[in-house]
Amino acid sequence: MEALSKFLSQNTTLIVAIIGLIGTLYTAYVGFRKYLDEKRSRNYEETIKQLFSINKSERLAAVATLGVYIESSLVYSHFISAVRFVKNLFQSKYYQKNSITILLNCIYTELDYDVLNAICSVLTQDRKNKEIQYIVDKLISINKNFFIQDYPLKGRLDYAKSILETGKNGITDKQSAVDIILNEQILNQIKEKNKVLSEYTERYNELSLHQQVSTDFLFMYLSEMSKIDETKHINLVFFQNVFNYGQFSRCNLRKCSIIKTALSVCTLIHIKIENLDLIEDSVFTFSALNNCLFKGGSIVNSLFDKMNLTHTVFENITFRNTYFFGSNLAYSEFTKVTGLEPIHFYKADYSKTKFDENFRIKLEAELPLITDDVFTDYVKNSTLTDQRKEELLRSLSEVNENT
């Protein structure tokens, strides 16, 4: 202690100078950090504005700039601690998370597929499990939001059409003074109603485009992440989604549920669901499945009708009231499955399909005895929802009309 006291008394001036220097350096650091934060904030705000510009080049540039704010854990995990310090100094987690959310929100408005591809490329940079799940959940939610808007907007459109037709029916051919005045009033009303109808039609068509974009983007993102084996921890839950006309290929999913969801007129190629939880009250009408796998879980009250299922495997599945009506099942397999009945394959082409031997014998014995009336009664008394019953019986009528 005496030595320390002696040192301090002999070097007071030096110590004061060092303390002053430290204070000066810290003040400079704080000022420099504040300057960088303010500059970064201004640049960030400007980038966000460009992201919603009508100019495509500006939107593409903004997407690329936001990509700078999204770190890749695969890159930073190899950096030394000193570099981590620099990263934390100049790169805020706030911007990283916000950039992901803002890019995802662009799906609500963006219709240009070049910009969408750029956004997808940027989002695939972040490979943390939590962020991947967040992105997938957000994309599913966006698609569902469009689905929720569809029904009321379609109702308004249909109502506007009916009101317009009612107005047209009120026009008379009589030429009395009163009738001429009434006709003129009706024509003015029709003109206004036409404007409303045009507005609803435009909004509905735009909604359909955005719904398709949300489908395409989700499938594109999942396919890209599957290429680098980053879908293994994702838990996909589709509930009240509409993915009609989607193109989905080469994706391995570890866990998936599909409930009250439409995947009609889709093309699914090399989709592997190794731990299927549940498919319930969902429809795949007119879709094409090639080299797909559904393993484990249950498929309940769903329609796989008028489809092409080639080289597709259903393994260890518990079926209940699920129909493959009118479908082509070439080279597909049903292995260790339960709950299927011959009537579920009414008017399907199963000649090249692999079943358990006992079920094939039952199928070939009972199916030729089933008629349209028997099938119709069976469907009407089934546990399908009223909507699914209507869709399936409509398929029966369409098949009969084309034969």
N, C-alpha and C positions, 0 to 999 in steps of 0.2 A: 504493500500500500504506500509505503514511504517513497519507493522508487517511482510509482505512478504519479504521486503528488509532485515529486521533484520534476518529472518529465513534463507534466502539465504546466507547472509554474515557469519552466524554462522555454516552453514552446506555445505560450498563450496566443501570440500573434499568428503563428502558423495554423493553430487549431481554429481560431476565429475565421481565418481566410478559407480554410477547408469547408467549414460549416456554411459560410457565405456562398462558396462555389456550389456546394450541394443544393442549397436553396435556389440559387440562380438556375442550375441545370434542371431542377424539378419544375420550376416555374416555366422554363422554356419548353420542357416536355409536355406539360399540361396545355400550354398555348398551342404547341404544334399539333397535339392530339385533337384539340378543339377545332383547329383550322381544318385538319383532315376530315373530321366528322362532319363539319358544316359543308365542306366541298363535296364529300361523298353523298350527303343527304340531298344536296341540290342536283347532283348528277343522277341520283337514283330517281328523284321525282321527275326529272326530264325524261328518263328512260321509260318510266311508267306511262307518261303522256304519249310517247312515241309508240308504245305497244298497242294503243287503240287508235292510231292514226289511220286515215283512209289510204295512205301511201303504203303499198306492200313492202317496198324496200326498207322503209323506216321501221315497220313492224318486225321484219326479219332481223334488222340490226339490233332492235331492242331485245329480242329474244336472245340473241348471242351475248349481249351485254349482261342480261340477267343471269346467263349461264356462269358468268364469272363469280357471281355471289353464291352459287351453289357448289359447295365443296364435295369432292369425291373421297369417301372414307378409304377407298383402296389406295389413293395416292398419299393422303396425309398420314396414314398409319405407318408409312415408311420414313417419315421425316424425323429428324432429330429434335430434341427438346427445344433447342435454340430457334429452330424454324417454327415450331409450334408457338413460341412466344411472339415471333414476328407476325404470324398469322392472326393470333388473338389481338395483336395491336392494331392491325390494319383491316381485319375482316370481322364484322359483327355477326353473331348468330342471328340477330334480329333480321338482318337483310337476307340471310340464307333461308330461313323459314318463310319469311314473307314472299320471297321470290318464287318459291315453290307454289304457295297458295295463289299468288297473282297469276302465274302461268296457267294453273289449273282453271282459274276463273275465266280465262280467255276462251275456254271451251264453250262457254255460254254464248259468245258472240262471234267467234271466228269461224269462217266458212272456207277459207283458202287452205287447200291441203298442203301446199308448200310451207306455209307458216306452221300448220299443225305438225308436220313432220319435223320441223326445226324445234318446236316445243318438246316433242317426244324425245328427240335426241338429247336435249338439255336435261330433261327429267331423269333420263337413264344414267346420268352421271352420279346421282346420289344412290348409293347401294346399301344404306343402312336398313335393316329389317323394318324398323319402326317407320321410317320415311316411305319405304315401298308400300307397306300396308296402308299408311295414311293416303298416299297417292291413289291407290286402287279403290279404297273406300270412298274417297272424294269423287272419283270418276263414276263409280256406281251410283252415288247420290245425285250427281248431275243428270245422269240418264233418267233416274227415277223422277226427278223434278220435271223433266220434259214430259214424261208419261202422265204425271198428275195434271199438267196443264192441258193435255190432249182432250180429255173427255169434256170438260166444261166449254172449251173453245169450240170443239166440234158441235156441241149442243147449241151454242149461240149461232154458229154458221147455219145449221139446219133450221133453226127457228127463223133466222133472217130470210132464208129461202122460202119458207112456208108463208111468212108475212107478205113477201113480195108477190107470190103466186095469188094469195088472197086479194091483194090490191088489184092485180091485173084482171081478176075475175069480176071486179066491180065496174069495169068500163062497159058502157052500154052503147049500142048502135043508134039509139034514139037521138033525134036532132032537135028536141025542144030546147028552149032557152035554159031551163033548169038543168036538163041533162048535159048540155054543153058546159055549163059552169061546173057541175059535179065532175064531169070527165076531166076538166082542166085541173081541178083540185087533186083528183086521184093521180093524174100524170105527174104533178109536182111532188106528191107523196112518193110515187114510185121512183122518181129521180133521186130523192133523198135516201130511200131505202136501198137503191142500187149502190149508192156511195158506201153505206154501212156494210152491204154484202161484199163489196170489193175489198173493204178494209179487213173484214173477218177472213175472207178468202186468202188475202195476202199474208195475214198473221198466221193462219193455219198452215199454209204452204211453207212459210219460214220456220215454223215450229217443227215441221216434219224434217226439214233439212238439218236443223240443229240436233234433233234426236238421232238422225243418222250419223252425224259427225261424232256425237258422244259415243255411239256404238263402235264406230271405226277406230276412234282414238283409244278406247279402252282395250280393244283386241290388239291393236298395233303395239301398245305399251307392254301388254302381257307377253306378246310374242318376242319383243326385243329383250325383255328381262329374262325370258326363258332361255334365250341363246347363251346367256352367261350364267345360267343355273341359279338365278336369283328369285325364282318363284316358289322355291321349296318351302319357304316359311309363310307363304301367303295363305290366308284363310278367306276364300271367296264366298260371299253370301249374296246371291241375287234374290231380291224380293220385290215383286211388282216392278220388274224392269221389262223394257221392250228392246230387243236386239235384232229385230227383223232385218233381213237383207245384209247381215253382217258377214264379213270374211275373216275367219279365225283359223290360224294355222300354226303348227309346230310349237306347241306349248305343253309343258308338263306341270300339272297342278297336283299338289299333295292333298288338299282338302277343299271340298266345294259343296255348296247347297244351292239348289235352283228351285225357287218357290214362287208360284203365281207369276211366271215369267214367260214371255213369248220369244222364241228363237226360230221363227218361221222363215222360210226362203233363205236360210243361211247356208254357207259353205264352211264346214268344219273339217279340217285336214290335219291328221297327226295330233289330235288333242288327247292327252292322256290324263285321266282323273284317277289317281291311284288310291284315293281314300274318299270315295263319294259318300257324303253324309245322307243327302235326301234330294230327290227330285219329286216335287209335288205340285199338282194342278198347273202343269206347264205344257207348252205346246211347241212342237218342232215341225209342223206341217210344211210339206214341200221343201224341206231342207235336204242337203246332201252331206252325209258323214262318210269320210273315207279314212281308214286306218286309225280309228279312234278306240279308246278304252274307257269303259265305265266299270270300276271295280269296288265292290263292297257297298253297303248302304241299301237304301230302298228307293224304288221308283213307283209313285202312287198317283192314281187318277190323272194320268198324263197321256198326251197324244203324240205318237211317232207315226203319223199317218201320211200316206202318199209321198213317202221319202225314198231316197236312195241311200241305203246303208251298206256300204261295201267294205269288206275286211274290217268290220267293227266288232269289238268283243264286249259282251256283257258278262262279267264274272262275279260270282258270289253276291248276286243281286236278289233282293226280295221284291218281287213285283206284286202290285195289287191294282187291279182294274186299269191296266195300261194297254193301249191299243197300237198295233202296227198295221192298221187297216190299209190295204192298197199299196203297201210299200214293197220296194225291191230290196231283198235282204241278201244279195249275192255275196257269198264267201264270208258272211258274218257268223259269229259264234255266240251261243248262249250256254255258258259253262257254269255248272253248280248253281243254277238259279232256281227260285221257287215262285209259285203264285201265278204262273202263266196258264192260260186256258186256250184251247184251239180257236175259240171264237175271237180271241184277240188278234188273230192273224187272218181274219176274213178278207178275202180277195187280195192277199199279199202273195208275192212270189218268193217262196221259201225253198225252192228246189235245190239250191246250192248252199243252203244254210246248215250249219252244224248245231244239232240239238243233242241232248241226252237221248239215248236210244229209246227209252221207254216213252218219252214225250213225243218223239217223232212218230212212233207207232200210233199213239193216241191221236195225234194231229191228223195223220193221213186217214184214220178211220172215221173221225167225227166231223172234220171240216167240210167234206163234200156234202154232208147232210144239212148244213146250215143254209138257210135262205135269207133273203133281204128282210122278210117279216120277222123271222126269228132274231136276226141281228138287231133290228130296230127295237123290238121289245126288250131285248137284253140291255141295250144301251139306255133306254128310257128308265129301266128299273135299277140301273147301276148307281154307284156312289159318285159318279162324275158330277161336277157342278152343272147347273142349267146351261151356262155358256158353253162348256165343253161338249155337252150333249148336242146342243144346237150345231156346233162346229163339226162334230163327227158325222151327224146325220146329213149335214149339207155336203160333206165329202162323199157320202154314199150316193146322194142324188147326182152329184157332178160326175162320178165314175160311171153311173148307169147311163147318163146322157151321152157320154163319150164312147159307149160300147154298143 
